[in-house]
Amino acid sequence: MVIHQPDDVTAAVLAEAAHAADPRARELLALAVKHLHAFVGEARLTEAEFQHLCAAIVRAGQASGPGHNEVVLAAGSLGVSALVCLLNNPGAPGGEASTANLLGPFWRDGLPPTPDGGSIVRSPTPGPAIFVTVKIVDRQGAPVAGATVDVWHASPDGFYENQDPAQAEMNLRGRFTSGADGCVRFRSVKPAGYPVPVSGPVGDLLRLQGRHNLRPAHLHLLVHQPGFKTQFTQLYSDDDPHLHDDVQFAVTAACVAHYVRHDGGEKPAPEVTPPWYTLEHRLVLQPGAAAWPRPPISGKSTAAERPPLTVLEPRRD
């Protein structure tokens, strides 16, 4: 097709996209072309701006590796990850909201099997002890037994083990199996909120908007059981100051959890010193395919030192 005007370009690309053999791929490609070309036209994108955007995409790929995924981080920082999650996990019709949430950029496959009630602290990690019970049920409230449940979270210093050479392999990570009561129980240390990395294009994006880069404290879980849609979730601490302005736009009401503080009374283990915390929460699985997600990372960072924890100060005009 010989091009005579801008609209001819869109028409030519759509004509070629129509040849994709897979119907869903054809639909997605056509929609992507339409919206991308419409963005370029509405924004009247300059050549310099186009080159800058291409460079940012290249940098996102270059900044990703076995222990970090800048592309997933960027999707979260633009609200795309949260939107995809909400659209695909609407909850039960006329029932309670979905407890699904973001997978995040730090899940690793092959977590070490851990017995019920066991600790996921695998190297010295200072912080208040937490004792967590998560009950997994179906839409009718019946317990789901035998589910594979992955648990992971950042340290009280704000680092996942894949970012931190000082932490042991798979520290603060574990794989459990739900019991007959649908429950998974584990011990760890209370996580804290943390800043997402800003050394790459995500940092440029946040600085451009005058935004901070902080996430509220949370625990990650992934639940896999045949007959149910695989659910990943994040349980957010209800006392975190950034519960309402999460840099990843991910906090939903069904995923806000409450830590109960204990300063005395019978201790859960002899070595525990006050304060210690308990947390109980319920996850509701939806019927569907139990697909295993693709891990966003595959191992620890090769860096010899921890990355800097840079906190951006928000700017509001």
Phi and psi in degrees as a GROMACS rama.xvg file:
@    title "Ramachandran Plot"
@    xaxis  label "Phi"
@    yaxis  label "Psi"
@TYPE xy
-80.8274  129.623  VAL-2
-86.4261  130.199  ILE-3
-114.917  -26.1951  HIS-4
-153.261  166.22  GLN-5
-54.0903  -41.0293  PRO-6
-62.753  -24.9322  ASP-7
-64.2189  -32.8933  ASP-8
-62.761  -49.2522  VAL-9
-59.5725  -44.5323  THR-10
-62.3257  -39.6527  ALA-11
-67.106  -42.2398  ALA-12
-66.9597  -41.0843  VAL-13
-64.2148  -35.6913  LEU-14
-63.3164  -39.2509  ALA-15
-72.191  -38.7962  GLU-16
-61.8119  -28.5387  ALA-17
-65.6115  -12.6193  ALA-18
-87.1409  -5.77331  HIS-19
-59.462  131.885  ALA-20
-71.7366  -39.4301  ALA-21
-77.5272  125.259  ASP-22
-59.7845  -42.0064  PRO-23
-69.7919  -40.6733  ARG-24
-62.083  -39.1786  ALA-25
-63.1826  -43.3111  ARG-26
-64.3107  -46.5423  GLU-27
-64.0255  -42.3591  LEU-28
-64.1033  -42.5797  LEU-29
-63.8188  -44.0857  ALA-30
-64.8507  -41.1699  LEU-31
-62.0274  -43.3156  ALA-32
-63.455  -46.6773  VAL-33
-59.0212  -48.294  LYS-34
-72.5447  -36.9169  HIS-35
-66.6793  -44.4694  LEU-36
-66.9159  -36.9576  HIS-37
-64.4501  -39.0793  ALA-38
-60.8337  -47.0058  PHE-39
-59.9273  -42.7376  VAL-40
-69.8776  -45.5881  GLY-41
-65.7028  -38.3584  GLU-42
-78.9514  -13.8973  ALA-43
48.6785  55.6156  ARG-44
-58.6953  127.627  LEU-45
-79.974  163.095  THR-46
-62.037  -39.9536  GLU-47
-64.8608  -40.5991  ALA-48
-65.9371  -38.9727  GLU-49
-61.6548  -44.5339  PHE-50
-64.27  -36.5811  GLN-51
-65.8342  -42.4887  HIS-52
-65.0503  -41.114  LEU-53
-62.6951  -40.1915  CYS-54
-64.8563  -37.343  ALA-55
-65.1297  -39.5482  ALA-56
-65.1064  -41.5722  ILE-57
-62.279  -43.82  VAL-58
-63.7799  -35.6848  ARG-59
-61.9607  -41.2767  ALA-60
-66.8959  -42.3773  GLY-61
-66.6743  -29.1884  GLN-62
-80.848  -9.66297  ALA-63
-91.0107  150.926  SER-64
-165.916  -166.058  GLY-65
-57.5425  -32.6037  PRO-66
-109.255  7.73798  GLY-67
-156.324  137.986  HIS-68
-125.854  97.4155  ASN-69
-68.4522  -29.6483  GLU-70
-67.8778  -45.9969  VAL-71
-63.697  -38.9222  VAL-72
-62.4622  -40.6882  LEU-73
-65.7923  -41.8884  ALA-74
-60.2387  -40.1648  ALA-75
-67.1301  -40.6947  GLY-76
-70.1927  -15.8394  SER-77
-100.639  3.26661  LEU-78
79.1091  2.81844  GLY-79
-68.1102  -43.4395  VAL-80
-60.4308  -44.9533  SER-81
-64.2897  -39.7037  ALA-82
-65.453  -44.4466  LEU-83
-60.2818  -42.8433  VAL-84
-62.202  -48.1206  CYS-85
-66.0584  -39.0405  LEU-86
-67.153  -32.2156  LEU-87
-94.3969  -7.20628  ASN-88
-136.14  70.8393  ASN-89
-77.2189  -6.27286  PRO-90
87.0165  -179.092  GLY-91
-73.3328  140.316  ALA-92
-57.8205  119.954  PRO-93
70.3113  7.58801  GLY-94
-113.251  -155.254  GLY-95
-74.5264  158.294  GLU-96
-66.7364  155.026  ALA-97
-67.6187  143.271  SER-98
-95.2897  8.65053  THR-99
-71.1198  150.838  ALA-100
-151.261  -163.855  ASN-101
-76.4907  143.861  LEU-102
-69.0666  -38.7707  LEU-103
82.5182  171.247  GLY-104
-92.2502  8.18258  PRO-105
-123.267  10.1559  PHE-106
-74.1657  136.523  TRP-107
-117.772  143.6  ARG-108
-81.9974  167.414  ASP-109
73.45  32.6325  GLY-110
-64.9228  148.354  LEU-111
-68.5312  130.149  PRO-112
-58.3248  135.309  PRO-113
-133.422  133.947  THR-114
-68.5843  156.644  PRO-115
-57.1725  129.981  ASP-116
84.2546  -1.44984  GLY-117
-76.0531  166.931  GLY-118
-92.9836  142.99  SER-119
-102.582  8.5081  ILE-120
-82.9224  112.139  VAL-121
-113.312  -1.05788  ARG-122
-152.964  160.054  SER-123
-51.9237  119.56  PRO-124
-138.173  95.4109  THR-125
-62.4269  146.434  PRO-126
150.141  158.59  GLY-127
-61.8312  138.954  PRO-128
-70.788  142.826  ALA-129
-126.077  146.345  ILE-130
-125.863  111.74  PHE-131
-109.925  135.641  VAL-132
-124.704  120.537  THR-133
-116.419  123.102  VAL-134
-101.733  129.854  LYS-135
-108.966  123.633  ILE-136
-132.185  165.404  VAL-137
-92.1405  -174.774  ASP-138
-60.4862  -27.7474  ARG-139
-88.5197  -0.331317  GLN-140
89.3224  3.39106  GLY-141
-77.1837  140.684  ALA-142
-64.5031  143.948  PRO-143
-104.725  106.241  VAL-144
-92.0143  153.65  ALA-145
77.5726  10.5308  GLY-146
-76.0082  143.801  ALA-147
-83.2871  125.707  THR-148
-127.17  113.39  VAL-149
-91.2139  138.035  ASP-150
-127.885  136.677  VAL-151
-157.706  154.877  TRP-152
-164.986  168.777  HIS-153
-80.3271  158.015  ALA-154
-74.2667  165.712  SER-155
-59.7397  -16.6718  PRO-156
-82.7137  -10.0732  ASP-157
96.3956  16.7593  GLY-158
-119.704  133.662  PHE-159
-77.228  154.182  TYR-160
-62.0865  -28.7073  GLU-161
-68.4559  -18.5546  ASN-162
-90.1424  -16.39  GLN-163
-121.393  107.559  ASP-164
-65.2255  -16.9224  PRO-165
-77.2238  -20.9426  ALA-166
-87.8268  145.682  GLN-167
-65.4541  156.1  ALA-168
-53.3684  128.432  GLU-169
65.7969  22.6338  MET-170
-62.6085  139.533  ASN-171
61.022  34.8241  LEU-172
-139.604  143.193  ARG-173
-164.541  156.071  GLY-174
-117.14  127.171  ARG-175
-122.481  167.933  PHE-176
-124.846  127.467  THR-177
-67.2032  141.975  SER-178
-82.751  -173.112  GLY-179
-61.1626  -27.2317  ALA-180
-85.7522  3.60247  ASP-181
79.3976  5.58268  GLY-182
-97.5814  148.973  CYS-183
-123.063  131.47  VAL-184
-125.691  137.436  ARG-185
-153.567  162.675  PHE-186
-115.634  142.727  ARG-187
-156.399  -158.587  SER-188
-116.76  148.595  VAL-189
-64.17  121.38  LYS-190
-73.8131  159.749  PRO-191
-120.471  161.086  ALA-192
-65.5635  161.056  GLY-193
-153.07  158.618  TYR-194
-86.1085  138.221  PRO-195
-74.5453  154.804  VAL-196
-60.9732  140.162  PRO-197
-128.021  21.6843  VAL-198
-83.8731  -9.9427  SER-199
-112.168  -158.566  GLY-200
-64.5129  -25.005  PRO-201
-63.731  -39.4114  VAL-202
-60.9182  -41.4087  GLY-203
-61.2745  -41.2842  ASP-204
-62.786  -44.8797  LEU-205
-69.0626  -40.0434  LEU-206
-64.2911  -37.0489  ARG-207
-58.3893  -37.0014  LEU-208
-92.4202  -5.17122  GLN-209
69.5619  34.4641  GLY-210
-101.357  153.142  ARG-211
-80.0503  172.929  HIS-212
-123.17  32.6446  ASN-213
-100.167  141.634  LEU-214
-110.152  142.107  ARG-215
-70.0813  155.051  PRO-216
-58.2032  139.86  ALA-217
-160.209  157.84  HIS-218
-109.394  142.099  LEU-219
-101.552  141.966  HIS-220
-138.828  145.23  LEU-221
-127.232  127.21  LEU-222
-119.015  123.042  VAL-223
-125.303  123.565  HIS-224
-153.627  125.092  GLN-225
-52.3692  138.017  PRO-226
96.1802  -11.2628  GLY-227
-127.855  149.127  PHE-228
-65.9223  130.799  LYS-229
-59.789  128.131  THR-230
-113.657  129.725  GLN-231
-114.857  144.995  PHE-232
-148.103  165.995  THR-233
-131.3  129.335  GLN-234
-101.564  114.01  LEU-235
-94.5073  138.24  TYR-236
-72.3577  126.234  SER-237
-72.4392  -7.69753  ASP-238
-102.967  9.57437  ASP-239
-78.0021  135.273  ASP-240
-67.2081  -14.8009  PRO-241
-108.703  24.0822  HIS-242
-61.5005  -30.9311  LEU-243
-100.696  -2.29591  HIS-244
-140.334  45.4755  ASP-245
-56.2537  130.674  ASP-246
-63.2071  -20.2759  VAL-247
-100.525  4.2129  GLN-248
56.6313  34.2377  PHE-249
-107.977  -9.07469  ALA-250
-74.829  121.139  VAL-251
-117.319  155.636  THR-252
-59.4951  -37.4509  ALA-253
-69.6936  -13.2785  ALA-254
-109.17  8.8965  CYS-255
-86.9439  124.205  VAL-256
-118.247  160.053  ALA-257
-119.22  121.005  HIS-258
-84.9267  128.925  TYR-259
-95.3145  122.094  VAL-260
-86.0557  138.276  ARG-261
-123.741  121.229  HIS-262
-106.914  -3.56248  ASP-263
-165.061  -162.77  GLY-264
82.058  -170.484  GLY-265
-68.7932  127.892  GLU-266
-82.3214  146.337  LYS-267
-73.8733  -17.6466  PRO-268
-155.643  147.787  ALA-269
-57.9408  -35.17  PRO-270
-83.1683  -5.22801  GLU-271
-74.2449  133.362  VAL-272
-114.802  141.633  THR-273
-66.0757  153.183  PRO-274
-81.0672  151.195  PRO-275
-131.936  163.442  TRP-276
-131.513  150.974  TYR-277
-122.156  150.631  THR-278
-142.545  131.779  LEU-279
-127.679  135.637  GLU-280
-151.202  156.691  HIS-281
-118.33  134.824  ARG-282
-113.971  132.932  LEU-283
-107.477  117.688  VAL-284
-85.596  148.697  LEU-285
-108.184  144.371  GLN-286
-61.501  145.585  PRO-287
159.316  -169.22  GLY-288
-80.7245  135.404  ALA-289
-90.4984  66.9429  ALA-290
-77.4724  141.033  ALA-291
-91.0514  123.064  TRP-292
-71.5935  160.514  PRO-293
-82.0852  124.77  ARG-294
-64.042  133.021  PRO-295
-72.0748  -21.447  PRO-296
-133.983  163.639  ILE-297
-124.682  -4.04916  SER-298
-178.246  -169.162  GLY-299
-80.6118  154.026  LYS-300
-63.4105  147.874  SER-301
-86.9014  0.513797  THR-302
-65.3263  145.247  ALA-303
-80.6153  -18.228  ALA-304
-131.039  161.833  GLU-305
-61.6266  145.672  ARG-306
-70.4632  153.981  PRO-307
-66.8019  142.764  PRO-308
-97.5025  86.2808  LEU-309
-86.2413  128.728  THR-310
-107.998  122.708  VAL-311
-86.1215  134.202  LEU-312
-84.3666  130.336  GLU-313
-68.5333  147.962  PRO-314
-121.963  120.087  ARG-315
-125.254  113.148  ARG-316
